[in-house]
Each structure stands twice: as C-alpha cells, then as structure tokens.
C-alpha cells in the first residue's frame, strides 16, 4: 500500500475493520463533483455514485463525501460502516501522513490552512481513511488497471476544473516531497494570466475549466456572443461543466472554440517541457474535460506538443484514460487496500 496516514483510526476503528468485508471505498474529490466508488480486492467497481461538490467549507465537503459514499455503498449492497477502508483522492496540498488537506482553491469555498479531512471522515465511516493526491491516485489506477499497463513510466495529465498531474517512473509512483507532478503550475507564459494559485502564467490559468469560465465571462462582458452561460442556466448549473464545453465546441461556439484552442496550445507547451525533462514513455489524458473531449483532443494535444520537443522523433503517445471518470475514485480505493502478496 502507498504510504499514508489512516486518519482518525482509533483502536475501535482498527478492530472493526478486521471483521468487515473485502470491499473498499474510494472518493475522487473534484471542484464540481464528488465521485464515489466501492471496489473489490482487484479494484473492480461494485457500486458507484456521483454528488455535486457543495459550495461550503471543509465540514460541508466532508458531509457531502460521506453522503456520496453512502449511495455508492448502497448500490453495492453494503453500508459504509461495512467497508474495510476508504481512500480519498483530493486536490491541493495533501499530507498523507497526518491526513490533512490544505491550499485547496477549486473545492467549495476553498481553504488555505490544513484541515483534518481523513480524521473527520473516519469518524463518520467508523474505520480507516487514507488521503492521497487526486491525480496521483488516478494515474496509479490507470497504470495498474488501465491505459498505462503497457508502459513502465508515464505522465498523467488530468484536465478538469484545474490541471493536475501524476507520475509513475520505472514502475514507482513518484511524489517527490509530496508535491511532484503539479504540471498545471508549470509556467507557460511568464507574467501571463492569473492562476487560481495566485501566480501568473501557469498552464492551468489557460486550460483549467475554472479559469476558462472566468475568461468566458469576461468575453461576455466585452460584448462577445456565446451560448456557454445560457446553456449553463438552462441546465441549472452554477458552473460551466465539461458537458457544456463539449456541447459548445460541437456547436462551433466562437468563444468556446477560441478558449479551448488556446488551452490546447498551452498544454502542448507545458507537457512537452515535462517530456523534455522526464522522457516518459506515454502521457495519459484524464479528468472531466479530458475524458469528455476524448480521443480527438488527446490527438490535438499530441500535435501541439511536437514543436516544443527536444527529440520529436521519439514523441510519446497521448492516450486517453481507460477507466474514465471513475479512475480517480478507483485509485483512491486502491490506496486503502492492503498490499498484494
């Protein structure tokens, strides 16, 4: 098992987990949705559920996580307290040893100071909870069970509310000192657009769905015509979801097309720079936007990388995540499983 702190694991929690079944819960915490899954010992989904991410603070988010887990467990014919363990993949600064989460900008109202998410959720599920980086666990799941299985070294790029990344190098998930793989914060234009992290010119400032929405709203205020915000209202959404962006692109909406074209360009610059440094065998594209836009945009990003590669004749493929939108939740559940012997 990946090293992680089982937040809130009291003696009672340890004893109860010993008599629970061989099913584990996984949570993928995103800016717009919470994906919950229950898996068996080989990572096969037994049940899943999706809930919207609340706009409140950490306590509201933890409650919503538990409710999503309840529904996923119910669909698998279980109660959350019958799960042997729960893993949570979360964005921001994850301390897997203390089970705390800090510097979260895209979830709820966000929070800067460390919050004991693992411990708070463990109190609700009455069992062990493991916390990991959202994209890293998703990439690990794809490496073990999905698109990454033919390769020894991969870079995962999760294109959604933000742009996250994860690394597996020569078969080992690489976390550095805890923040490795943050490709969304590779600077692609010094002094460029403001990113949600507070700095300027990050890849996420051009490609992250949250930043894309801000740019779309600015375009409307400038008098540009787009259906993006009208479709958002029609669908009764509070944010521009991946499905709305996909619809806008399919309808050749001018604002959506311009913004996504620029996002692809900047992603090509940032990902190529990472390839020049790491020389991995493949790039796995996932996340809400990556999954929704599919193979066509994986191919477009692949082409956008080419001018910036040091060794273009050995360009790695950009492959689409095979586990789809469940990859993060499955990867989180794998965190909570005991190691295979």
N, C-alpha and C positions, 0 to 999 in steps of 0.2 A: 504494500500500500504506500502511496505517496505520503511523505511526512506531513502531518497536520495535527492540529490540536483538536481533540474532541471536546468542544465547548460544553461546559455545564455537565460533564459526565460524572455524576455522583456515584457512590457505591451502589445506590439503588438502581441507577441507570445501567451500570455495568452488569449487575445481577440480572436485571430484566432482559437485557439484550441477549444474554446467554440462552434464554428459553424462548426467544422469539423465532419467527420463521426465517427462511432463507430468501428474503426479499428485502431490497434496499430502495430507499427513496432518493431521488435526485431533483435538484432545483436549479433552473437557469434563470437568474435574476436579471431582467433587462429594463431598459428605460420605459418601454411601453407595455411590456407583458411579463408575466411570470409563468414559465413553463415547468410543469411538474411531471415526473415520471416515476413509476415503480418498476424495477427490473429484477430478474432472477440472477443466479450466480454467474451466468455467462454474459450478462449485460443485455439480455433480451427483454424488451418492454412488455410488461404485463398489464399496464394501465397508464393513462396519462390525462392531464387536464391543463387548461390554459386560463389564467385570470389576468385582468388588466392590472398594471402596476399602479398603486394609489399615488395621489399627489401629496400625501402627508409625509411625516418624518419617519425615522427608523422604526419606532414602535408600530406604526401603521403598516409599514412594509413587512415586518416580521409576522404580524397577524395575517396579512394577505398571503404570505408564503405558506403559512400553516393551512389556511383555507384551501389553497391550490393543492397542497399535499393531501389533505383530506379527500378531495374529489378524485385525485389520481389513485389513492389507495382504495377508495370505494369502487372505482371502476375495475380494480384488480381483485375485488372481493376481500379486501383487508381493511383494517383500521390503522391509522398512522402509528398507534402505540404497539402494533404488531410487527412493525418494521425493525430489522436488525440494526439499521443505522441510516443516517440521512447525510447526503453531501450537498453542499450549496456552492454553485459557481457564481461569483459576484464580481462586478466591475470595481474599479477604484484601487485603493491601496489595501491589499489583503495581508494580514498577519496570520498565517495558518497555524502558528504555534500558540497564540493567545486567542484565536477565534474572533479577532476584531476586524472591523472594516472601517476605513477612513477615506477621505478625499473622494467622495462619490458625487459627481456633478450631474449625472444623467438619470438618476433614480429618485422618484418622489421629489421632495424639496431639497434633496441632497444634504450631505453633511460632511463637515471637514474633520472633526475630532473622531478618534477611534470609538466605535460602538460595538459592544459585545454581541454581535449578531448570532454567532454559534451558540453561545450560552443561553440567550433569550429564546431561541427556537428549541433548544434541547429541553428547556423547562416545559414547553408545550407538548413535545412528542414523547417526553419521558424516556429519553435514550440518547445515544451518542450522535453528535452532529459534527461534521468536518467541513471546513471552509477552504475554498481554493479560488484562484483567479478564474473568471468565467471563460475566457477564451482559451487559456491553457488547458483546462479540463476538457473543453470541446475538441481541441486539437488532439489531445491524448486519446479521446474516444475514437476520432477518425483514424488515428494512427493504428490503434489496436483492432478496430472493427470495421472501418470504412475506407474512404478514399486513400488513406495513407499506407495501407497494408503492403503495397509493393516496394516501399521505399525505406531507407534507413534514416534519412534526415529530411525534415520537412519544415516549411514555414507556413503557419496558418494565419490567414487574414480574415477577420470577422467584420464584415461590413454591415453595420446596423445603425442604431442611434448614434454610436461613436464608431471608431475603427480600432478594433483590438487586434492583438497578435499573440501567437504562441509558437514555441519552438520545440522540436524533438531533434536532437543532434546525436547521430550514431546510436539511435535506439533509446536515448535517455532524455526525458523531458527536461529542458533547460530553463531554470528560473533565475539564474544569476543570484543576486542578493535579495530576490523577491519581486523584482520589477522588470525582468527580462521580457522581451517580446512586444513592448509597447510601440509597435510600428506606427500607430496612429499619431504619435507625437514625434516622429521623425520630421524635421523641418524641411519642407519642400520649397518654401519661398521666404527667405529672411525678411522680416518686417511686414509680412503679408497679413492675411485676415486673422482676426482674433479667434482663438480657440477657446473651448469651454474650460480648458485647464488654466487659462489666464495668459498664456504665451501667444505669440504671433507666428503664423506661417506653418503650423503643423498640418500634416496631411489630413487629419480629422477636421480641421477648420474648413476644408474644401469638400470632403467626401462624407463626413458623418451626417446622418439624417437630421440630427438636431440642428447642426449648423446650416445644412441645406434648407431647412424650413425657415430659419431666420433670413437667409438670402432671398427666399421666395416671397416672404412678407415684405421685405424691403423693395423688391421689384414691384409688388402691387402698389405700395405707397408712391413709387415713382410713376405710376400710371401704366405699367405694363399689364397686358392681358394674360390671365392664366386661369384654368379651371381648378387648380390644385385646392385652393381654400374652399371653393364652392363644393367640391366633392367631399372634402373633409366634413363640412357642415351636413351635407346630405347623408353621409354615413354615420352621423352623430359621433364623430371622433373629436378628441381635443388636440390631437397631433396629426401630422402628416405621416401616415403609416406606409410601410413598404408596398402594400397593395394599391394605395392611392398613387404613389410614384410610378408603379408599373402601369396602371391604367393611363396616367398622363403621358407616359412615353409611348404606349400603344396608340394613343390618340394624337400623337405628334404635337403635344402642347409645347409651345416655343420656350417658355421659361423653364419647364422641367427638362426639356432636351438640352438646353444650354448649360444648366447647372450640373446635370449628370455627365454630360460630355467633359466638362471641366474636372469633375470628380475623377473620372476615368483617367484623364491625363495626369493628374496629380498622384493618383495611386500608382500609375506606371512609373513615375519618377521615384517615389518612395520605396516601392517594392524592389525595383531594380537596384537601388542603392543597397538594400538589405542583402540581395543576392550577391552583389559585388563583394560584400564583406564576408558572408557565410558560405556561399557556394553550395546551397542545399539542392537536393535532387528534385523537389517539387514544391509548388505553392498550392495550398488548399484554400479555396474561397468559400466562406460560410457567412453566417449572420443573416439577419432578417432581409436586408436588401440583396445581399449576395445570393441567398437561396431563392428569393423571389424573382430576381432578374435572370438568374440561371446561366446556362452554358454560353449564350450569346455574349453576355457581359464578361464572363471569365475569359473568353477568347479576345474580347476587346482590350481587357486589361493586359493580357499576354502581349498583344501587339503594341500597346502603349509603353511597355517595358523595354522593348527592343532597342530603341535609340540610346538608351542610357546604360546598357550592359557592357561591361568590360570584355566579356567573352561571349558575344552574341551567338556564335555557332554552337554553344553549349547551353542555350537558354532552357531553363527548366519549364515543364508544363505548368499551366494553371488549371487545376482540376476542381470540380465542384464537390463540396461536401456531400457524401452519400447518405449520411444519417439525417439529413435535412434539418428542420428546426428543432429536432429532439437531440441533436448532437451534444449541446451544452448540458442538458439535463441528464443524459446518459453518462457523460463524462463525470459529472458531479456525483452520480450514484456510484460509479466505479471507485471514486475516492473513498467511499465509506465501506467498500467491500474488503474482506480480508485478502491478503496476497494468495495467489495460487501456488500450490506446491507440486 
